């Protein structure tokens, strides 16, 4: 997300850093670049105008023009205004009501409401220890009820059954009654969407809202629709008292216009953003962290939180001890690293949050993806326990058997063996304090660690 905007702003920042001092002329040039970058990111025009006016007013101040590091001051102004544009700080869900707290999900068809209901239930369970009841009031879309039921089983949450013969408001009311009697903390209500805003849909959602009186009414919107997302959110807000927005499919949105427009146009905070189909791919929206990401400064806080939530610390500690003792990094270890990386959203997801890596995630697209990782795990699964532990014994006939077992070519097995050798060398360097050198090389344009892309990799 924001890849295009980050690249454009990085160029502007670089030009300003080369200036000895700021003048009205070079500030105007920088603002022109920023304005163009925001418009290309599909940010709504009124939002762009307001943003540029604010930055210009502050940048023309004497403190900036006479500063010893004017470029740095200008960047801090841009960052501050980006944060203000998106809402200053994260606004958490207000679940302080008498249990069960009802959360109503609204939005157009295809925005990802049903998947987001499951993601939110898992998030609340992991982060806030909340017990959620999931219920579907979508009696129109084929298999919508069954889809939510399947997702509820997947995240080990309870599902309240409903049928297409029932009225949506009756389903919602019955679910809340059940949750109250069985001591649930939260009821997550999935509603029907339409391909466009219509009176019938709005009337139905209003009746569900009146029946269960939710403490949170969240508008779920596809971030790839850009500034249209903000306009749709405004239309929904006129019909419902929205309390916040959840942006979905942010992994497919390289521009970020929705995230930068919604708060200004609707006055409603973005509370979460989701990426991909995985049920744990939901994170709280922090404007300060997102602004930092846009300006290429990374988002280390979110990365640390993600690591704490998703990394198996016992396995990581075990590998660290093994490497520090000089023991070989084998195929069992490589498989674990692939699985941990998949949990973290892949290498591109990690690099996106590291400082000094603007555009690196975009460069990785097509080189490292989940499908390729799954193929590599499939090759490792075709090996015997002895082969995984002692990679050097894998020669001609063993390679052919492994390739046949996973339905791939011997060349694929050779590439994986090459990557394992390169990773083993890298781990040895890391055990001797080489991690800092490796990161410096990547930031300096030296590319990825051995085996994680390019000609020496797995054909990613």
N, C-alpha and C positions, 0 to 999 in steps of 0.2 A: 504493500500500500504506500502511496505517496512517492513512488520511485521517480516518476517524471518531475514532480515538484522539487524533490530533494536534489536531483541533478541540476536543475535550473538555478535553484537558490545557492547551491554550492559554487556554481560559476560566478554568480553575483558577489558572493562573499569573498571569493578569491581575488576578484578585481579590486574590491574595496581594501583588502588587506595590503595590496600593493601601493595604495595611495599614502603619501606622507601625511596629508591632512584632508579633512572633508570640506568640500565647498558646496555651494548651492547647486552648481552644475553637476558634480559627480553624484550628489544625493539624488538629483532628478533622474540621472541615468539609471542609478540603482533601483529607484522606485518604479521606473518604466519596466525594468526587467522583472521585478517582483510582481507587478500588475499583470504582465504578460504570462508569467508562470502560473499565477492563480487562475486566470481565465482559461488557460490550457488545461488546468486541473479540474475544469468544469465547476468552479465556485461561482455562486450566483452573483450577478453584476452589482446589485446594491451592497452586498457583503464586501466585495472587492473594493468598491469606492470608499466605504466606511473605513476599511482596514488601511488603505493607502493614505487617507486623510489623517488618521491617527498617527501613523508612523512618521509622516511628513512633518506634522506639528512638533513631535518630540525630537526628530532628527535635526530640525532647523534650530533647535535651542542652542544657546551659547555653550553649555556644558559639553555638548557633543562636538561642536565645531572647533573648540579649543582643546579637546582631549588629546592626550599623548597617544592613545590607541583608539582613534575615532572609528575604525572599522569594527573593532570589537564591541564598542558601545552601540553602534548601529545594529549589529547582530542581536545584542541583548534586547534592544527595542523591538525588533521583529519577533523574537521569541516571546516576549511578554505579550505583544498584541495577538500572536497566534493563540496563546493560552486563553486570552480574554475572549477571542472569537469563538473558541470551543467550550468555554464555560469555567475557566480558572482551575477548578478542582473536581475530582470525582464525586458524584452524588450517588451514594449507596441506596439500595432499596430500603424503604421505610417499612420494616416488618414488626414494628413495636406495638401493633394493635393486639387486642385480645385474640388468642389463637382460636381458629385458624385465620391467618392473614391471607386474604384472597388477592391473587395477582392475575389480572386479565390481559391476554395477549390479543392484539388487533393488528390488521395489516392486509395488504393485497395478496391474492393467490400467487404462489411461487416465491414469496419473500423468504420462506424458510421458517414459518411460525412453529410448525409441529416439531421440527428438529430442535429449534431454539428452546421450546418448552422442556425437552429432555436435557438439553445442555444446562439450562438454568437450574433444574432440579439437582443435577449432579454437582454443579458449582455450589449451591446452597448446602448440600450434604457435606462436601469436602471442606469448604471454607468456613461455614457457619454452624455446622452440625444440626441442620434443620431437616426435619422429616416432612417430605412433600407428598401430596396426593395429586396425581395427574388425571385430568378429565378432558375429553374431547366433546365440544358442542358443534362440531362440523358434521352435519347430517347430510351434506350434499356431495362432497367430493368422494369418489369411490375409494374405499379402503382407508379413509382418513382416520377412522376410529381404530382400526386394526394397526395402522402404522404407529400411532401413539402407544398402543398396547405393547407392541413389539419393542419400541424404544424404552418403555418403562421397565420391561423385563431385563433389557440390556444393562440398564444402570441400577437395577435392583431397587426400584421405587414402586410404590403401590399405584395401581391403575383403577379408576372408578369406571365400571362398565356402562356403556350407553348404546342406544340403537338409533337407526335412522327414522324410526316411527315416532320417537319422542320429540317434544318441543325443546329447542336449545335452552331457554330460560329454566325449564323444569329440570333438565339434566344438571345445569349448574347449581340450582338450589338444592337438589338432592345430594350432590357431591359435597357441598358445604356442610349440610346436616350430618352426613356420614363422617366427615373429617372432624367435626365438633365432638361427636360421640366417641370417636376412636383416637382422640388426642393427637391429631396432626398439627404441625406448626404452620404449614403453608398449603394452600390449594392453588395449583397452576391450571388456569382455564384456557384451553385452546379453542379459538373461534373460527368460523368459516371465513374464507377470503373470497374475493371476486377478481376477475381480470381487470376491472376498473371500478372506480367509486360509483355506487348507485344507492338510491334512496332505500331500497328494500334491505340491503346489507346493513346500512347505517341504523335503520330502525331496529333490526334484529339485535345488533350489538348493544344498542341503547337499552333494549329490554333486558338483556343478560346483565348489563351493568346495574340497572335498577334492582334486579332480583338478588344480586349477591353483594352489592356495594363494596367493590374491591378497594384495597388500600393503595394498590399500584395498578395503573392502566398503561401498559407499555405498547408502543407502536413499533412493530418489527418491519424493517425495510431493507431492501437489497441495496447495498452501497454502490453497486455498479450502475444504478440509475442516475447517479450524480445529483445535480441540483434539483432534478425532478423529485428525488426522494424528499427534499425539504418541502417542496410544494404539496406533495401528497400528505406529508405529516401535518401540514397546516390545515388541509381539508379535513383530516381525521380529528384534529384538535377542535375544530368548530362543532363537531358532532359529539365528541367525547372529552371528558376532562383528563387528557393525557398527563401522566406524571413523568414520562421519560421515553427514550428511544433506544432500541437495540439495532445496531447496524450488522447486517449479515453479509457473507460472501466477501469479506474484506481482502481475502487472499487473492481474489480475482480482480480487484480494483486497484489499478496502478496510479489512478489520478487523485482520489481522495476528496472530490468536490462535495460529496454528501456530508462527510465528517466536518468539513470546514463551513458548510452553509446552514445546517439544520438548527443549531442553537440560535444563530442570529435571526433566522426567518421565523422560527416557531416559538422561541423563548423556552423550549423544553430541553433538558439536559440529555446528552447521550450517556446512558448508564453502562452499556456493555457493547463489545464488538465480537462477532463470531467469524471464524474462518474455517472453511472445509466442512466435511460431513461428520467428523469424529465428535462423539458426545462430550469430550473434554475440551473441545476447541472453542472456548468462550473465555474472554478476559474482561475485567473491569476497565472502563474507559477513563484514563487519566489524561486530561488536556495537557498538563505540563510535560508528561512523559512523551506524548504523541508529538508535541511541538519540538521536543529535543530530538526525536527520531527524524522528523522532517528536515531539521537543520544538520543532520549527519552526526549528531552528538551521542547517538545510541540511546538505549533505554535499559540501563543496567539493573535498575530496581525491579522492573517487570521480569527480566531474565532471571534474577536471583529468586524471585517468588515462584517462577515457573520451575526452576531447578528443584526448589524445596518441595514442590507439589508432585512433580512427575518423575524425578530421578530416584531410582532404587539405591539409597545411600549405602546399604550393606554391600551390594555388588560393586559400587564405585570404589568403596574403601578397600575391598578385597583386591580389585584390579590394581589400585594404587600401590598396595603393599607388594603385590606380585612384581610389578614393574620396578619398584624401588630396590627389590632384591636382585634385579638383573635377570629374572626368569623370562622366558620367551612369551611373546604375545601370540596366542594360538587362535584357531578358528572358533573355538568356544567364546573367546574374548571378543573377536570381531563380530560374531553374531549378536552378542549382548550390546555392543556399541551401536549396531544398526537399529536394534529394537529400542534402545534408549533415545536415539536420535529421532526415530519415528514418533515417539511419545512427545518429543519436544517440538514437533512440527517440521522436522528435517533440517538440514544444514542451512538452507536459505532462511528459515525462520529464526535460527540462532544468530546468524550474521546480521540480520536486520536490526537486532537489538544491541549489537556491539558498537561502541564509539569508533569513528573513523572508517566505517564500512559503507558509506552511501553508495547505492547502486550495486553493491556486491551481490545482494540477494537476486537482483534482476539478472545479473550475468550468470548466475547459477542455474536459472530456469533452463530446462532442457539438458542440463549436465547431471544434475542430481534430482531424482524424483522418487516418490514412494514405490512406484511400479518396479523400477530398477533395483531398489533396496530389497523388495520382496523376492525378486529373482535371485539375488545374491544369497538371501537367507535360504531359499529353496535349494541352491547348490550345496550350501553347508549342511542342510538337513539330509542330503543324499550321501553324505560321508559317513563312515563308520566312526564310533567314538575314538578309536585309535588314530584315525586319519585327522580328526579334528584336533586332537591333542599333540600329534607329531606331524605337522604339515609337510616336513621334508620327505616323508616316505611316499608322498603322492607323485607317482610317475606315470608313464604311458598307459598301461592297462587300467590302473586305478582311475585315471582321468576319464577314460572312455566309459567306465562303469558309472562314475558319478554323473557324467553328462547325460547318459542314457536314463539314469534314475530320475533326473529332474526335467527331462525333456528339452534340454538345451544342447549347445555345441561344445566340443572340447575347447574351442577358442574362448568361450565364456568362462570355463573353468580355469584356463590359463590366466585370463585377466584377473580373476578373483585371487588366484595364488600370488600374482604379481602385486596386487594391492595389499595382501596380507604381509608380504615381505617388506613393502614400503612402510606400512603401518608399524611393523615390528621395529624397523630402524628408527622411525619417528618416536616411538615410545621409549626407546633406549636414550635418545637425545633428551627427551622430556625428563627422564629420571636423573639426568645430569644437569638439570637446570636450563634445558633448551627451549622450554615453552615460551619464554619471553622473546627469544630470538625468532621463533616461528611466527608469533603474532606480529612482530615488527616487520617481518618479511611480507606478510599478507597485507598489512596496512600500507606498506611501501609499494604495493603493486606486484609483489612477487607471486601472487596467485594463491591457490589453495594448498593445503598440506598434501604431501605425496599421496597419490591414489584417489583424491577426492575431486576428480574432474580432469579435463584436458586429455592429451594423448596418452598419458601414463595411467589413466584411470580405467573405469570399467565400461568405457564406451558411453558414459552418461551424456 
